[in-house]
């Protein structure tokens, strides 16, 4: 069964409009098979941020497929996902305000050399 999941498996998303199925690449299937190795269904709150980003990317790329046309095995089911995006977002970091360093005076030898060249 795991070979069939690895070759043709889909990820099921539980959305307010009903179940949706995402088509995955072989690498994505392997990664999500590891995530769902002990569970057939997980709430989105327990997924790592990288897994949520993967689901967001696939949803935004419209990688949805119909499972009914060809009975494809389900790798796992993600519960509680809003349509097309996850609820938990990682906010970008805000830059820290830095102060400009004061301008240093040139060393005395440089000042003396510039006066000699000017004269």
C-alpha positions as CSV (number, residue, x, y, z in Angstrom):
1,X,0.0,0.0,0.0
2,X,2.8,2.5,0.8
3,X,4.3,2.0,-2.7
4,X,0.9,2.9,-4.2
5,X,0.7,6.0,-2.0
6,X,4.2,7.0,-3.0
7,X,3.5,6.7,-6.7
8,X,-0.1,8.1,-6.9
9,X,-1.1,9.4,-3.5
10,X,-2.9,12.6,-2.9
11,X,-3.3,14.9,0.2
12,X,-6.9,15.5,1.5
13,X,-7.7,18.9,2.9
14,X,-10.9,19.3,5.0
15,X,-12.3,22.7,4.0
16,X,-15.6,24.5,4.7
17,X,-16.9,23.5,1.2
18,X,-16.0,19.8,1.6
19,X,-12.9,17.7,1.0
20,X,-10.3,18.8,-1.6
21,X,-7.5,16.7,-2.9
22,X,-4.0,18.0,-3.7
23,X,-1.7,16.4,-6.4
24,X,1.8,16.0,-5.2
25,X,5.3,15.4,-6.6
26,X,7.0,12.2,-5.6
27,X,9.3,14.1,-3.1
28,X,6.3,15.8,-1.6
29,X,4.5,12.5,-1.3
30,X,7.5,10.9,0.5
31,X,7.7,13.9,2.9
32,X,4.0,13.9,3.7
33,X,4.0,10.1,4.1
34,X,6.6,10.5,6.8
35,X,4.4,13.2,8.5
36,X,1.3,10.9,8.4
37,X,3.2,7.7,9.1
38,X,1.3,7.1,12.4
39,X,-1.9,9.1,11.7
40,X,-4.4,9.1,9.0
41,X,-5.7,12.6,9.9
42,X,-4.0,15.6,11.6
43,X,-5.2,19.1,12.6
44,X,-3.4,21.9,10.8
45,X,-2.2,23.2,14.2
46,X,0.3,20.3,14.7
47,X,1.9,20.6,11.2
48,X,5.3,22.3,10.9
49,X,5.5,25.7,9.3
50,X,7.3,24.2,6.3
51,X,4.5,21.7,5.8
52,X,1.9,24.5,6.0
53,X,3.9,26.5,3.4
54,X,3.9,23.5,1.1
55,X,0.1,23.1,1.4
56,X,-0.3,26.9,0.8
57,X,1.9,26.7,-2.3
58,X,0.1,23.8,-3.8
59,X,-3.3,25.4,-3.0
60,X,-2.3,28.7,-4.6
61,X,-1.0,26.9,-7.6
62,X,-4.4,25.2,-8.0
63,X,-3.0,21.7,-7.8
64,X,-6.4,20.3,-6.8
65,X,-7.4,17.0,-8.4
66,X,-10.6,14.9,-8.4
67,X,-10.1,11.7,-6.5
68,X,-13.3,10.2,-7.9
69,X,-12.0,9.9,-11.5
70,X,-9.2,7.6,-10.7
71,X,-9.3,6.1,-7.2
72,X,-6.1,7.4,-5.8
73,X,-4.9,6.6,-2.3
74,X,-5.0,9.3,0.3
75,X,-1.7,9.9,2.1
76,X,-3.3,11.8,4.9
77,X,-6.0,14.3,5.8
78,X,-5.4,17.8,7.1
79,X,-8.2,19.1,9.2
80,X,-9.3,22.7,9.7
81,X,-7.7,24.3,6.7
82,X,-9.4,27.5,5.3
83,X,-10.1,27.4,1.6
84,X,-6.9,27.9,-0.3
85,X,-4.7,28.9,2.7
86,X,-3.8,27.9,6.2
87,X,-4.9,29.9,9.1
88,X,-1.5,29.9,10.9
89,X,0.8,32.3,9.1
90,X,4.4,33.2,9.8
91,X,4.8,36.9,9.9
92,X,7.9,38.4,8.3
93,X,10.3,39.8,10.7
94,X,10.5,43.6,11.0
95,X,13.9,45.2,10.6
96,X,15.5,46.5,13.7
97,X,16.0,50.3,13.8
98,X,19.7,51.0,13.9
99,X,21.4,54.2,14.8
100,X,24.0,55.7,12.5
101,X,27.5,55.6,14.0
102,X,29.1,59.0,14.6
103,X,31.7,60.1,12.0
104,X,35.2,59.6,13.4
105,X,37.8,62.3,13.1
106,X,40.8,61.3,10.9
107,X,44.0,60.5,12.8
108,X,46.3,63.4,13.5
109,X,48.9,62.2,11.1
110,X,46.4,62.3,8.2
111,X,45.4,65.9,9.2
112,X,49.0,67.0,9.3
113,X,49.7,65.3,5.9
114,X,46.8,67.1,4.3
115,X,48.0,70.5,5.6
116,X,51.4,69.9,4.3
117,X,50.1,69.0,0.8
118,X,47.8,72.1,0.8
119,X,50.7,74.4,1.6
